[in-house]
Amino acid sequence: MADSDILVQAALNGGREHPAVPRTPDELATEARAAVDAGAESLHLHPYDEHNHQTLAAEPCATALQAVRDACPGIPISLSTSASIEPDPKRRHELIAAWTELPDLVTANMGEEGILELCELLDERGIGIEAGLLSLDDARIFVESGIPPRCVRAMVEPLDADPDDAVEHAAAIEQTLFDGGVQLEQIHHGDGIASWAVNRRAVVRGHGIRTGLEDTPVLPDGQMTSGNGELVAAAVSLVAMDQ
């Protein structure tokens, strides 16, 4: 565990192409354990089906969750509900309603069609909501939605490739939350090398950070990473440097 009040979350896979990206339950369990051993206090993952596609179907989600929970008992696990996995809002709602093994949390991207209805379902099922804010528009939708009191945290997730642009975007999203009176815990991350710039700014401001192969295949110095454990170790070091 990271010796800090700043939460470090590991995002293990997503759709990233990298030799160490885990997709099977056993691979997810192995990478999850490595991330936790390096200091991750929360895990985010995307289950895959037998055809090597990301899925929201009940059986592969349950199998992935069980494998990771066995490897990392007591660690909160978040699944994705991204429209990139299931673009049809009705079908996505049906798939999540059919889950038999429930994650502790899910990310719910505020800019997606049907997301507020999906949040109602998640709330009914007792699944914690991490509100995904990938843009300033997402942040505005979130503030105006009435959903924040039902959420565990806000995920500030600018995807700009340029580090300076990503940091500026993160600052604007954070300001929108502040202006809207949203006082939820925040976790910040970006994409690629820009992810580290977003992480550095977040740590200075006392926010949680996320890293892992979903977010970046490279370390802060731009070198290719060996896997999730090495990325989390770098994030923990970043936190420690600010203490």
C-alpha beads as a LAMMPS data file, in Angstrom:
LAMMPS data file: protein, C-alpha beads

243 atoms
242 bonds

1 atom types
1 bond types

-500.0 500.0 xlo xhi
-500.0 500.0 ylo yhi
-500.0 500.0 zlo zhi

Masses

1 110.0

Atoms # bond

1 1 1 0.000 0.000 0.000
2 1 1 1.107 3.534 -0.701
3 1 1 1.966 5.311 2.555
4 1 1 -0.101 8.400 1.721
5 1 1 -3.585 9.820 1.824
6 1 1 -3.431 10.034 -1.979
7 1 1 -5.155 7.070 -3.602
8 1 1 -3.303 5.226 -6.361
9 1 1 -5.564 3.243 -8.672
10 1 1 -4.294 0.807 -11.313
11 1 1 -6.113 0.491 -14.654
12 1 1 -4.872 -2.877 -15.852
13 1 1 -5.849 -3.201 -19.493
14 1 1 -8.615 -1.489 -21.490
15 1 1 -7.976 -1.783 -25.215
16 1 1 -4.251 -1.026 -25.021
17 1 1 -1.878 -3.037 -27.194
18 1 1 1.214 -4.001 -25.175
19 1 1 2.861 -7.388 -24.552
20 1 1 1.924 -7.319 -20.854
21 1 1 -1.739 -6.281 -21.240
22 1 1 -3.835 -8.856 -19.327
23 1 1 -7.027 -10.206 -20.845
24 1 1 -7.703 -13.679 -19.429
25 1 1 -8.782 -14.073 -15.802
26 1 1 -5.412 -15.596 -14.883
27 1 1 -3.524 -12.776 -16.583
28 1 1 -5.702 -10.190 -14.854
29 1 1 -5.077 -11.839 -11.492
30 1 1 -1.313 -11.846 -12.050
31 1 1 -1.131 -8.199 -13.168
32 1 1 -3.538 -7.146 -10.406
33 1 1 -1.319 -8.778 -7.780
34 1 1 1.752 -7.061 -9.222
35 1 1 -0.038 -3.701 -9.137
36 1 1 -1.197 -4.148 -5.545
37 1 1 2.245 -5.299 -4.440
38 1 1 3.636 -2.105 -5.975
39 1 1 1.175 0.059 -4.012
40 1 1 -2.155 0.176 -5.867
41 1 1 -5.098 0.554 -3.506
42 1 1 -7.841 0.151 -6.113
43 1 1 -8.065 -1.761 -9.401
44 1 1 -9.891 -0.996 -12.638
45 1 1 -10.229 -3.593 -15.379
46 1 1 -12.068 -4.593 -18.560
47 1 1 -13.126 -8.260 -18.816
48 1 1 -12.655 -10.046 -22.149
49 1 1 -14.724 -12.850 -23.686
50 1 1 -13.603 -16.082 -25.343
51 1 1 -13.188 -14.223 -28.657
52 1 1 -10.693 -11.789 -27.091
53 1 1 -13.183 -8.906 -27.170
54 1 1 -14.010 -6.575 -24.289
55 1 1 -17.389 -7.482 -22.859
56 1 1 -20.066 -6.580 -20.324
57 1 1 -21.574 -10.085 -20.388
58 1 1 -22.286 -11.595 -16.975
59 1 1 -20.188 -14.768 -17.121
60 1 1 -16.816 -13.346 -18.224
61 1 1 -17.284 -10.371 -15.893
62 1 1 -17.947 -12.711 -12.969
63 1 1 -14.987 -14.935 -13.822
64 1 1 -12.616 -11.973 -14.088
65 1 1 -13.854 -10.469 -10.820
66 1 1 -13.529 -13.763 -8.952
67 1 1 -9.978 -14.331 -10.214
68 1 1 -8.819 -10.854 -9.224
69 1 1 -10.574 -10.988 -5.859
70 1 1 -8.899 -14.302 -5.087
71 1 1 -5.509 -12.779 -5.966
72 1 1 -6.122 -9.452 -4.190
73 1 1 -8.566 -9.951 -1.322
74 1 1 -10.021 -6.769 0.099
75 1 1 -8.949 -4.527 -2.786
76 1 1 -11.843 -2.573 -4.383
77 1 1 -12.379 -3.501 -8.034
78 1 1 -13.904 -1.245 -10.682
79 1 1 -15.235 -2.379 -14.060
80 1 1 -15.831 -0.248 -17.133
81 1 1 -19.278 0.507 -18.582
82 1 1 -17.861 2.325 -21.605
83 1 1 -19.918 2.690 -24.770
84 1 1 -16.795 1.560 -26.605
85 1 1 -17.564 -1.914 -25.232
86 1 1 -21.326 -1.840 -25.932
87 1 1 -22.531 1.191 -27.906
88 1 1 -26.260 0.373 -27.708
89 1 1 -27.524 2.000 -24.461
90 1 1 -30.438 -0.437 -24.112
91 1 1 -28.235 -3.486 -24.604
92 1 1 -25.626 -2.110 -22.200
93 1 1 -28.323 -1.593 -19.557
94 1 1 -29.579 -5.168 -20.052
95 1 1 -26.106 -6.664 -19.782
96 1 1 -25.284 -4.836 -16.559
97 1 1 -28.705 -5.657 -15.089
98 1 1 -27.831 -9.344 -15.641
99 1 1 -24.525 -9.257 -13.725
100 1 1 -24.331 -12.018 -11.127
101 1 1 -21.026 -11.032 -9.501
102 1 1 -21.029 -7.336 -8.714
103 1 1 -17.943 -5.136 -8.794
104 1 1 -17.361 -2.709 -5.959
105 1 1 -17.370 0.160 -8.453
106 1 1 -17.792 1.016 -12.110
107 1 1 -16.732 3.964 -14.219
108 1 1 -19.678 5.706 -15.897
109 1 1 -18.658 8.180 -18.605
110 1 1 -20.903 11.211 -18.364
111 1 1 -20.874 12.090 -22.064
112 1 1 -22.412 8.807 -23.209
113 1 1 -25.996 8.245 -24.319
114 1 1 -28.135 6.624 -21.620
115 1 1 -25.575 7.130 -18.864
116 1 1 -27.939 8.792 -16.371
117 1 1 -30.399 5.900 -16.683
118 1 1 -27.518 3.497 -16.228
119 1 1 -26.487 5.336 -13.065
120 1 1 -29.997 4.766 -11.697
121 1 1 -29.532 1.023 -12.246
122 1 1 -26.074 1.042 -10.674
123 1 1 -27.417 2.887 -7.638
124 1 1 -30.268 0.376 -7.299
125 1 1 -27.804 -2.518 -7.433
126 1 1 -25.517 -0.964 -4.825
127 1 1 -22.562 -0.547 -7.181
128 1 1 -20.364 2.474 -6.517
129 1 1 -20.134 4.999 -9.350
130 1 1 -16.917 6.613 -10.505
131 1 1 -18.077 9.425 -12.788
132 1 1 -15.884 9.558 -15.892
133 1 1 -15.179 13.129 -17.007
134 1 1 -13.242 12.966 -20.275
135 1 1 -14.029 16.516 -21.306
136 1 1 -15.227 19.870 -20.047
137 1 1 -18.670 19.105 -21.503
138 1 1 -18.752 15.875 -19.465
139 1 1 -17.995 17.872 -16.331
140 1 1 -20.813 20.320 -17.070
141 1 1 -23.264 17.468 -17.714
142 1 1 -22.217 15.865 -14.430
143 1 1 -22.648 19.039 -12.387
144 1 1 -26.115 19.632 -13.798
145 1 1 -27.279 15.992 -13.635
146 1 1 -28.045 15.622 -9.937
147 1 1 -25.922 12.450 -9.965
148 1 1 -22.909 13.618 -7.881
149 1 1 -24.404 12.762 -4.446
150 1 1 -24.805 9.159 -5.613
151 1 1 -21.184 8.826 -6.735
152 1 1 -18.082 7.630 -4.925
153 1 1 -15.674 9.853 -6.834
154 1 1 -15.085 11.885 -9.974
155 1 1 -12.557 10.662 -12.528
156 1 1 -10.806 13.597 -14.216
157 1 1 -9.614 12.039 -17.481
158 1 1 -8.356 14.467 -20.146
159 1 1 -7.163 12.519 -23.191
160 1 1 -5.106 15.250 -24.876
161 1 1 -1.855 13.906 -26.345
162 1 1 0.142 17.017 -25.438
163 1 1 1.052 17.117 -21.724
164 1 1 0.493 20.875 -21.388
165 1 1 -2.914 20.619 -23.059
166 1 1 -3.866 17.694 -20.818
167 1 1 -2.881 19.575 -17.656
168 1 1 -4.837 22.638 -18.748
169 1 1 -7.847 20.462 -19.541
170 1 1 -7.654 18.741 -16.142
171 1 1 -7.529 22.133 -14.438
172 1 1 -10.627 23.302 -16.318
173 1 1 -12.554 20.141 -15.398
174 1 1 -11.546 20.509 -11.759
175 1 1 -12.633 24.154 -11.756
176 1 1 -16.025 23.199 -13.196
177 1 1 -16.519 20.705 -10.375
178 1 1 -15.511 23.313 -7.793
179 1 1 -17.814 25.958 -9.279
180 1 1 -20.648 23.427 -9.279
181 1 1 -20.179 22.605 -5.599
182 1 1 -19.084 19.000 -6.266
183 1 1 -16.883 17.932 -3.350
184 1 1 -16.312 14.305 -4.287
185 1 1 -12.927 12.639 -4.067
186 1 1 -11.143 12.959 -7.402
187 1 1 -8.795 10.663 -9.298
188 1 1 -6.843 12.200 -12.188
189 1 1 -5.126 10.573 -15.154
190 1 1 -4.427 11.176 -18.816
191 1 1 -3.237 9.137 -21.781
192 1 1 0.270 8.151 -22.835
193 1 1 3.143 10.335 -21.694
194 1 1 0.650 13.128 -20.899
195 1 1 -0.788 10.916 -18.163
196 1 1 2.266 11.580 -16.009
197 1 1 1.917 15.352 -16.322
198 1 1 -1.729 15.074 -15.229
199 1 1 -0.681 12.790 -12.357
200 1 1 1.987 15.244 -11.162
201 1 1 -0.478 18.133 -11.070
202 1 1 -3.038 16.014 -9.221
203 1 1 -0.586 14.901 -6.553
204 1 1 0.419 18.497 -5.811
205 1 1 -3.273 19.334 -5.387
206 1 1 -3.909 16.358 -3.125
207 1 1 -6.004 14.322 -5.570
208 1 1 -5.836 10.611 -6.248
209 1 1 -4.124 9.365 -9.382
210 1 1 -4.547 6.460 -11.771
211 1 1 -1.991 4.671 -13.895
212 1 1 -1.633 1.322 -15.621
213 1 1 -1.535 -0.111 -19.102
214 1 1 -4.984 1.235 -19.964
215 1 1 -3.623 4.751 -19.524
216 1 1 -0.012 4.591 -20.655
217 1 1 2.515 2.108 -22.056
218 1 1 5.424 4.329 -20.985
219 1 1 7.117 5.384 -17.761
220 1 1 7.604 9.047 -16.787
221 1 1 10.909 9.137 -18.694
222 1 1 9.210 7.903 -21.878
223 1 1 10.695 4.397 -21.723
224 1 1 8.393 1.457 -22.486
225 1 1 7.125 -0.189 -19.308
226 1 1 7.337 -3.871 -18.474
227 1 1 3.831 -3.896 -17.019
228 1 1 1.336 -2.611 -14.492
229 1 1 3.531 -3.221 -11.465
230 1 1 6.292 -0.984 -12.807
231 1 1 3.796 1.765 -13.683
232 1 1 2.250 1.686 -10.217
233 1 1 5.676 1.753 -8.597
234 1 1 6.462 4.902 -10.603
235 1 1 3.176 6.474 -9.495
236 1 1 3.850 5.635 -5.845
237 1 1 7.292 7.232 -6.184
238 1 1 5.644 10.323 -7.628
239 1 1 3.384 10.546 -4.593
240 1 1 6.282 9.982 -2.200
241 1 1 8.293 12.798 -3.781
242 1 1 5.552 15.261 -2.891
243 1 1 5.258 14.252 0.755

Bonds

1 1 1 2
2 1 2 3
3 1 3 4
4 1 4 5
5 1 5 6
6 1 6 7
7 1 7 8
8 1 8 9
9 1 9 10
10 1 10 11
11 1 11 12
12 1 12 13
13 1 13 14
14 1 14 15
15 1 15 16
16 1 16 17
17 1 17 18
18 1 18 19
19 1 19 20
20 1 20 21
21 1 21 22
22 1 22 23
23 1 23 24
24 1 24 25
25 1 25 26
26 1 26 27
27 1 27 28
28 1 28 29
29 1 29 30
30 1 30 31
31 1 31 32
32 1 32 33
33 1 33 34
34 1 34 35
35 1 35 36
36 1 36 37
37 1 37 38
38 1 38 39
39 1 39 40
40 1 40 41
41 1 41 42
42 1 42 43
43 1 43 44
44 1 44 45
45 1 45 46
46 1 46 47
47 1 47 48
48 1 48 49
49 1 49 50
50 1 50 51
51 1 51 52
52 1 52 53
53 1 53 54
54 1 54 55
55 1 55 56
56 1 56 57
57 1 57 58
58 1 58 59
59 1 59 60
60 1 60 61
61 1 61 62
62 1 62 63
63 1 63 64
64 1 64 65
65 1 65 66
66 1 66 67
67 1 67 68
68 1 68 69
69 1 69 70
70 1 70 71
71 1 71 72
72 1 72 73
73 1 73 74
74 1 74 75
75 1 75 76
76 1 76 77
77 1 77 78
78 1 78 79
79 1 79 80
80 1 80 81
81 1 81 82
82 1 82 83
83 1 83 84
84 1 84 85
85 1 85 86
86 1 86 87
87 1 87 88
88 1 88 89
89 1 89 90
90 1 90 91
91 1 91 92
92 1 92 93
93 1 93 94
94 1 94 95
95 1 95 96
96 1 96 97
97 1 97 98
98 1 98 99
99 1 99 100
100 1 100 101
101 1 101 102
102 1 102 103
103 1 103 104
104 1 104 105
105 1 105 106
106 1 106 107
107 1 107 108
108 1 108 109
109 1 109 110
110 1 110 111
111 1 111 112
112 1 112 113
113 1 113 114
114 1 114 115
115 1 115 116
116 1 116 117
117 1 117 118
118 1 118 119
119 1 119 120
120 1 120 121
121 1 121 122
122 1 122 123
123 1 123 124
124 1 124 125
125 1 125 126
126 1 126 127
127 1 127 128
128 1 128 129
129 1 129 130
130 1 130 131
131 1 131 132
132 1 132 133
133 1 133 134
134 1 134 135
135 1 135 136
136 1 136 137
137 1 137 138
138 1 138 139
139 1 139 140
140 1 140 141
141 1 141 142
142 1 142 143
143 1 143 144
144 1 144 145
145 1 145 146
146 1 146 147
147 1 147 148
148 1 148 149
149 1 149 150
150 1 150 151
151 1 151 152
152 1 152 153
153 1 153 154
154 1 154 155
155 1 155 156
156 1 156 157
157 1 157 158
158 1 158 159
159 1 159 160
160 1 160 161
161 1 161 162
162 1 162 163
163 1 163 164
164 1 164 165
165 1 165 166
166 1 166 167
167 1 167 168
168 1 168 169
169 1 169 170
170 1 170 171
171 1 171 172
172 1 172 173
173 1 173 174
174 1 174 175
175 1 175 176
176 1 176 177
177 1 177 178
178 1 178 179
179 1 179 180
180 1 180 181
181 1 181 182
182 1 182 183
183 1 183 184
184 1 184 185
185 1 185 186
186 1 186 187
187 1 187 188
188 1 188 189
189 1 189 190
190 1 190 191
191 1 191 192
192 1 192 193
193 1 193 194
194 1 194 195
195 1 195 196
196 1 196 197
197 1 197 198
198 1 198 199
199 1 199 200
200 1 200 201
201 1 201 202
202 1 202 203
203 1 203 204
204 1 204 205
205 1 205 206
206 1 206 207
207 1 207 208
208 1 208 209
209 1 209 210
210 1 210 211
211 1 211 212
212 1 212 213
213 1 213 214
214 1 214 215
215 1 215 216
216 1 216 217
217 1 217 218
218 1 218 219
219 1 219 220
220 1 220 221
221 1 221 222
222 1 222 223
223 1 223 224
224 1 224 225
225 1 225 226
226 1 226 227
227 1 227 228
228 1 228 229
229 1 229 230
230 1 230 231
231 1 231 232
232 1 232 233
233 1 233 234
234 1 234 235
235 1 235 236
236 1 236 237
237 1 237 238
238 1 238 239
239 1 239 240
240 1 240 241
241 1 241 242
242 1 242 243
